Amino acid sequence: MLSRSLLLTLLICLAGSLVPVMAQETAAQDVRSVKRNYPLKISSKDMTTLHRKQLTFFPVIYRSPETGLAYGALALGLFKMIGVTDTLTRTSNLELPIVFTSQKQFVVDFLYTLITNREKYFIRGFNQYNNFSEYYYGIGNNTPDANKTFVKYQSIRTNQRVLRRVTKRHFAGLQYQYYKVSNTSFSDTLNLDPGNSRLGYGGFTTAGLGLVYLYDSRDNVINSSHGTYVELSSLFCEPYFGSQYQFYNITLDARKFVPIGRGQVLAFQGIINHNQGDVPWRQMATMGGFSMMRGYYLGRHRDKNYIAVQAEYRLHIWKFFGMAFFASTGEVAAQMEQITPSELKFAGGTGLRFQVDKKERVNIRFDVGFGTGTPGYYLTIGEAF
């Protein structure tokens, strides 16, 4: 029971830490943060009895520079969908995490994944209420530290995806997202963006529809040792969908895992986040956080476009202990053609791993990332990608 508790706690760690979600929590990012690491797999342990139901409660705890210490509880329901007639179809689930942080932030999520008979369809929902606060530096790749201002806001976000299996490892479908930010309060906007680029400063509502494609050949979605993962998604926010602003988002997340020896893995990831149109500040591509560009405060740099790559060397040391060394580089820009090697930001660091579930390869992760300024300390469960 403990290992399952820890495994599911990671879902909340990622959802809470990427409350800005993706985190790059741009249109596709927020939700991608949860979905990126758990795209289709709900539980690696299928229920032995068809249509068996289970409701369990778990503690939640994690730490990040954006939240400080976060704690709370998770209610998890596991079940088989009506109409499932084979034991190979994986278990559907409902999740309700409630999280408080030492920064006086409050997050409530309701997530579900419904899997139909023979896994023909996956229906995923991410719904979140957020009473949050963070530091905001304005828009651009070279915003000065003097821009730092404290912002509070409330938000409601929902993202719904319906994916159909095309072949064994290929999935395709549609997604819909609604995002509303209200009660925003900036401590100081004097040094921030010009008035014509302050989209959403007083709150906003966006809504859009888009396409999703997934390819996944990883051996383990929690801690991969070999395989490939590719997710390509789009989101078109238009007034006829109920959006206050008109823009579109295209996001590509590609990963490769290569075993290079016993207990050793090289992991690579590349992200492209492209936005075009009138994008409000909370839906721009953001640099930093738990996963990519560790060492940068999530949102330290943000703009319409973001490209980043990272590499990580993971190795087993002794018994339950392991280590990781990682390095990344990335850049944000108003236009894709403005991204140049001379403006790239760099980050890197190292971390310890403590295995809590040998069969499922679940680790407690403690990373120290170095970007600019104060190092970032991250304590959570599961790998960064």
C-alpha positions as CSV (number, residue, x, y, z in Angstrom):
1,M,0.0,0.0,0.0
2,L,2.9,2.4,0.8
3,S,4.5,2.0,-2.7
4,R,1.1,2.7,-4.4
5,S,0.7,5.8,-2.1
6,L,4.1,7.1,-3.2
7,L,3.5,6.4,-6.8
8,L,0.2,8.3,-6.9
9,T,1.6,11.1,-4.8
10,L,3.8,11.9,-7.8
11,L,0.8,12.7,-9.9
12,I,-0.1,15.4,-7.3
13,C,3.4,16.6,-7.0
14,L,3.5,17.2,-10.7
15,A,0.0,18.7,-10.9
16,G,0.7,21.0,-8.0
17,S,4.1,22.1,-9.0
18,L,3.1,22.7,-12.5
19,V,0.1,24.5,-11.4
20,P,1.4,27.2,-13.7
21,V,1.1,23.1,-15.7
22,M,2.5,22.5,-17.6
23,A,4.6,24.8,-16.9
24,Q,5.3,25.4,-19.3
25,E,1.9,25.4,-18.5
26,T,0.8,27.0,-21.5
27,A,-2.3,25.8,-23.2
28,A,-0.9,22.3,-23.6
29,Q,1.6,22.5,-20.7
30,D,-0.3,22.6,-17.6
31,V,-2.1,19.5,-18.4
32,R,0.9,18.1,-20.2
33,S,2.7,18.2,-16.9
34,V,0.5,15.5,-15.6
35,K,-0.1,13.8,-18.9
36,R,3.4,14.1,-20.1
37,N,4.6,11.6,-17.5
38,Y,1.4,9.5,-17.3
39,P,0.0,9.8,-20.9
40,L,-2.1,6.7,-20.9
41,K,-1.1,4.4,-18.1
42,I,-3.1,4.7,-14.9
43,S,-1.9,1.8,-12.8
44,S,0.7,-0.7,-13.7
45,K,-1.1,-3.2,-11.4
46,D,-4.3,-4.3,-13.0
47,M,-7.1,-5.4,-10.8
48,T,-7.5,-9.2,-10.7
49,T,-11.3,-9.1,-10.4
50,L,-13.3,-7.6,-13.3
51,H,-15.4,-4.6,-12.3
52,R,-13.9,-4.6,-8.8
53,K,-14.0,-1.1,-7.2
54,Q,-11.6,0.5,-4.7
55,L,-11.5,3.8,-2.9
56,T,-8.3,4.8,-1.0
57,F,-6.8,7.8,0.6
58,F,-3.1,8.9,0.5
59,P,-1.0,11.7,2.0
60,V,0.7,14.2,-0.4
61,I,4.0,16.0,0.3
62,Y,6.5,17.7,-2.0
63,R,8.8,20.8,-2.2
64,S,9.7,23.3,-4.9
65,P,11.0,26.9,-5.1
66,E,7.5,28.0,-6.4
67,T,5.5,26.4,-3.5
68,G,7.8,25.8,-0.6
69,L,6.6,22.8,1.4
70,A,3.3,21.4,0.0
71,Y,1.1,19.0,1.8
72,G,-2.3,17.5,1.6
73,A,-4.3,14.4,0.8
74,L,-5.4,12.4,-2.2
75,A,-8.6,10.3,-2.7
76,L,-8.2,7.7,-5.4
77,G,-10.9,5.6,-6.9
78,L,-10.0,2.6,-9.1
79,F,-12.6,0.7,-11.2
80,K,-13.3,-1.0,-14.5
81,M,-15.6,0.8,-17.0
82,I,-19.0,-0.6,-17.7
83,G,-18.7,-2.7,-20.9
84,V,-15.2,-3.9,-20.2
85,T,-15.2,-7.7,-20.8
86,D,-11.5,-8.6,-20.8
87,T,-9.0,-8.6,-18.0
88,L,-6.3,-7.0,-20.1
89,T,-8.0,-3.6,-20.2
90,R,-6.2,-1.4,-17.6
91,T,-8.0,0.1,-14.7
92,S,-9.8,3.5,-14.9
93,N,-9.4,5.9,-12.1
94,L,-10.7,9.1,-10.4
95,E,-8.4,11.3,-8.4
96,L,-9.2,14.2,-6.0
97,P,-6.1,15.8,-4.5
98,I,-6.3,18.8,-2.1
99,V,-3.0,20.6,-1.5
100,F,-1.9,23.4,0.8
101,T,1.6,25.1,0.7
102,S,3.8,27.0,3.0
103,Q,3.4,30.0,0.6
104,K,-0.4,30.1,1.5
105,Q,-1.4,28.5,-1.9
106,F,-4.3,26.2,-2.2
107,V,-5.0,23.8,-5.1
108,V,-7.8,21.3,-5.7
109,D,-7.7,19.0,-8.6
110,F,-10.2,16.5,-10.0
111,L,-8.6,14.1,-12.5
112,Y,-10.0,11.1,-14.2
113,T,-8.9,8.5,-16.9
114,L,-11.6,6.3,-18.3
115,I,-10.5,3.3,-20.4
116,T,-13.0,1.5,-22.6
117,N,-13.1,-2.2,-23.5
118,R,-9.8,-3.4,-25.1
119,E,-8.4,0.0,-24.5
120,K,-9.9,1.4,-27.7
121,Y,-10.5,4.8,-26.2
122,F,-8.9,6.8,-23.5
123,I,-10.9,9.7,-22.0
124,R,-8.8,12.0,-19.8
125,G,-9.9,14.9,-17.7
126,F,-7.9,17.5,-15.8
127,N,-9.9,20.0,-13.7
128,Q,-8.3,22.4,-11.3
129,Y,-9.2,25.2,-8.9
130,N,-6.2,27.3,-7.9
131,N,-5.7,30.0,-5.3
132,F,-2.1,30.8,-6.1
133,S,0.7,33.3,-5.8
134,E,4.1,33.5,-7.6
135,Y,6.8,35.9,-8.6
136,Y,6.5,37.5,-12.1
137,Y,9.3,39.0,-14.1
138,G,7.5,40.2,-17.2
139,I,7.8,38.8,-20.7
140,G,11.0,38.1,-22.5
141,N,14.3,36.1,-22.4
142,N,16.3,38.9,-20.7
143,T,14.0,40.4,-18.1
144,P,16.0,41.9,-15.3
145,D,15.7,40.9,-11.7
146,A,14.5,44.4,-10.9
147,N,11.2,43.4,-12.6
148,K,10.4,40.9,-9.9
149,T,6.9,41.5,-8.6
150,F,4.5,39.4,-6.5
151,V,1.2,38.4,-8.1
152,K,-1.8,36.6,-6.6
153,Y,-4.7,35.2,-8.6
154,Q,-7.4,32.5,-8.7
155,S,-7.9,30.2,-11.6
156,I,-10.2,27.5,-12.9
157,R,-8.9,25.2,-15.6
158,T,-10.3,22.2,-17.3
159,N,-8.8,20.1,-20.1
160,Q,-10.6,17.1,-21.6
161,R,-9.0,14.7,-24.0
162,V,-10.5,11.8,-26.0
163,L,-7.9,9.6,-27.6
164,R,-8.4,6.5,-29.9
165,R,-5.9,3.8,-30.4
166,V,-4.7,3.8,-34.0
167,T,-2.1,1.1,-33.8
168,K,-0.4,-0.7,-30.9
169,R,1.7,2.4,-29.9
170,H,0.0,5.2,-31.8
171,F,-2.9,7.2,-30.4
172,A,-4.8,10.2,-31.8
173,G,-7.7,12.4,-30.7
174,L,-9.2,15.7,-29.7
175,Q,-8.7,18.0,-26.7
176,Y,-10.8,20.9,-25.3
177,Q,-9.5,23.4,-22.7
178,Y,-11.2,26.2,-20.7
179,Y,-9.1,28.5,-18.5
180,K,-10.3,31.4,-16.4
181,V,-8.0,33.6,-14.3
182,S,-9.6,36.2,-11.9
183,N,-8.9,38.3,-8.9
184,T,-5.4,39.1,-10.0
185,S,-3.3,41.4,-7.9
186,F,0.2,42.6,-8.8
187,S,2.4,44.2,-6.1
188,D,4.1,46.4,-8.8
189,T,3.7,46.7,-12.5
190,L,5.7,49.9,-13.1
191,N,8.7,48.1,-14.6
192,L,6.8,45.4,-16.4
193,D,5.7,45.0,-19.9
194,P,4.3,47.9,-22.0
195,G,0.6,48.5,-21.8
196,N,-0.2,46.9,-25.2
197,S,1.4,43.6,-24.1
198,R,-0.3,43.3,-20.7
199,L,-2.8,40.8,-21.9
200,G,-4.8,39.2,-19.1
201,Y,-3.3,41.3,-16.3
202,G,-6.8,42.1,-15.0
203,G,-7.9,38.5,-15.5
204,F,-9.0,36.6,-18.6
205,T,-11.0,33.7,-20.0
206,T,-9.7,31.4,-22.8
207,A,-11.2,28.3,-24.4
208,G,-10.1,26.2,-27.3
209,L,-10.2,23.0,-29.2
210,G,-7.3,21.0,-30.7
211,L,-5.7,17.8,-31.9
212,V,-3.5,15.4,-30.0
213,Y,-1.1,12.6,-31.2
214,L,0.9,10.2,-29.0
215,Y,3.5,7.6,-29.7
216,D,4.8,5.7,-26.7
217,S,7.2,2.7,-26.8
218,R,8.7,3.2,-23.3
219,D,9.2,0.1,-21.1
220,N,8.0,2.0,-18.0
221,V,6.2,5.4,-17.9
222,I,7.4,6.2,-14.4
223,N,11.1,5.5,-14.7
224,S,12.0,4.6,-18.3
225,S,15.1,2.7,-19.2
226,H,14.5,2.4,-23.0
227,G,12.1,3.5,-25.6
228,T,10.7,6.6,-27.2
229,Y,7.9,9.0,-26.3
230,V,6.5,11.7,-28.6
231,E,3.5,13.9,-28.0
232,L,2.3,16.5,-30.5
233,S,-0.7,18.7,-29.5
234,S,-2.5,21.8,-30.8
235,L,-5.0,24.1,-29.2
236,F,-6.9,26.8,-31.1
237,C,-8.6,29.4,-28.8
238,E,-11.3,31.3,-30.6
239,P,-14.2,33.6,-29.7
240,Y,-16.7,31.1,-30.9
241,F,-15.3,28.6,-28.3
242,G,-15.9,31.3,-25.6
243,S,-12.3,32.6,-25.6
244,Q,-11.6,36.3,-24.7
245,Y,-8.3,36.1,-26.7
246,Q,-7.6,34.6,-30.1
247,F,-4.5,32.5,-30.4
248,Y,-3.2,29.0,-31.1
249,N,-0.7,26.8,-29.4
250,I,1.4,23.9,-30.8
251,T,3.5,21.8,-28.4
252,L,6.0,19.0,-29.2
253,D,7.5,16.9,-26.4
254,A,9.9,14.2,-27.5
255,R,12.0,11.8,-25.3
256,K,14.5,9.0,-25.8
257,F,15.9,6.6,-23.3
258,V,19.0,4.6,-24.0
259,P,20.4,1.9,-21.6
260,I,24.3,2.1,-21.6
261,G,25.1,-0.5,-18.9
262,R,23.7,-2.3,-15.9
263,G,21.8,0.3,-13.9
264,Q,22.7,3.1,-16.2
265,V,20.5,5.1,-18.5
266,L,21.0,8.2,-20.7
267,A,17.7,10.1,-21.1
268,F,17.1,12.9,-23.6
269,Q,14.2,15.3,-24.0
270,G,13.3,18.2,-26.3
271,I,10.4,20.6,-26.1
272,I,9.0,23.1,-28.6
273,N,6.2,25.3,-27.4
274,H,4.8,27.7,-30.0
275,N,2.1,30.3,-29.5
276,Q,0.8,32.8,-32.1
277,G,-1.8,35.5,-31.6
278,D,-3.0,37.4,-28.4
279,V,-1.6,35.2,-25.7
280,P,-2.4,36.2,-22.1
281,W,0.5,36.2,-19.6
282,R,-0.5,33.0,-17.8
283,Q,-0.7,30.9,-20.9
284,M,2.7,31.9,-22.4
285,A,5.5,29.3,-22.5
286,T,7.5,29.4,-19.3
287,M,11.0,28.3,-18.5
288,G,12.0,26.5,-15.3
289,G,10.3,24.2,-12.7
290,F,10.4,20.6,-11.6
291,S,11.1,19.0,-15.0
292,M,12.9,21.1,-17.6
293,M,15.6,23.8,-16.8
294,R,15.7,22.8,-13.2
295,G,17.4,25.6,-11.3
296,Y,15.3,28.3,-12.9
297,Y,12.2,29.5,-11.0
298,L,9.2,28.4,-13.0
299,G,8.2,31.4,-15.1
300,R,11.5,33.3,-14.6
301,H,11.4,33.8,-18.3
302,R,8.3,33.5,-20.5
303,D,7.2,34.4,-24.0
304,K,5.1,33.1,-26.9
305,N,7.8,30.6,-28.0
306,Y,10.0,28.3,-26.0
307,I,12.6,25.7,-27.1
308,A,14.5,23.6,-24.6
309,V,16.5,20.4,-24.5
310,Q,18.0,18.4,-21.7
311,A,20.1,15.3,-21.1
312,E,20.2,13.2,-17.9
313,Y,22.6,10.4,-16.8
314,R,21.0,8.1,-14.3
315,L,22.9,5.4,-12.4
316,H,22.3,2.9,-9.7
317,I,24.8,3.2,-6.8
318,W,24.0,0.7,-4.1
319,K,20.9,-1.2,-3.0
320,F,18.1,1.4,-2.9
321,F,20.3,4.4,-3.8
322,G,21.0,6.1,-7.1
323,M,22.1,9.3,-8.6
324,A,21.4,11.5,-11.6
325,F,23.3,14.3,-13.3
326,F,21.5,16.6,-15.7
327,A,22.1,19.6,-18.0
328,S,19.7,21.6,-20.0
329,T,19.5,24.7,-22.3
330,G,16.6,26.7,-23.5
331,E,15.3,30.1,-24.6
332,V,12.1,32.0,-24.9
333,A,11.3,34.5,-27.6
334,A,8.4,36.5,-29.2
335,Q,9.0,34.8,-32.6
336,M,10.6,31.5,-33.4
337,E,13.0,33.1,-35.8
338,Q,14.3,35.2,-32.9
339,I,15.7,32.2,-31.0
340,T,19.5,32.2,-31.4
341,P,22.3,30.2,-29.8
342,S,23.8,33.4,-28.3
343,E,20.7,33.9,-26.2
344,L,20.4,30.4,-24.8
345,K,20.1,30.0,-21.0
346,F,21.8,27.0,-19.3
347,A,21.0,25.0,-16.2
348,G,22.3,21.8,-14.7
349,G,22.7,19.9,-11.5
350,T,22.6,16.6,-9.7
351,G,20.3,14.6,-7.5
352,L,19.9,11.6,-5.3
353,R,17.4,8.8,-5.8
354,F,15.9,6.4,-3.2
355,Q,13.9,3.5,-4.5
356,V,10.6,2.9,-2.8
357,D,9.2,0.3,-5.2
358,K,11.6,-2.0,-6.9
359,K,9.1,-3.7,-9.1
360,E,7.6,-0.5,-10.4
361,R,11.0,1.4,-10.3
362,V,9.5,4.3,-8.3
363,N,12.1,6.7,-6.7
364,I,12.0,9.5,-4.3
365,R,13.8,12.3,-6.1
366,F,15.9,15.1,-4.5
367,D,17.5,17.4,-7.1
368,V,19.6,20.5,-6.8
369,G,19.5,22.6,-10.0
370,F,21.7,25.6,-10.8
371,G,20.6,28.2,-13.3
372,T,21.0,31.8,-12.3
373,G,20.9,33.1,-8.8
374,T,19.8,30.9,-5.9
375,P,19.9,27.1,-6.6
376,G,16.6,25.3,-6.9
377,Y,15.8,22.4,-4.5
378,Y,13.2,19.8,-5.6
379,L,11.8,17.0,-3.5
380,T,9.2,14.8,-5.1
381,I,8.6,11.3,-6.3
382,G,9.4,10.0,-9.8
383,E,11.8,11.2,-12.5
384,A,11.7,14.6,-14.1
385,F,10.7,13.0,-17.4
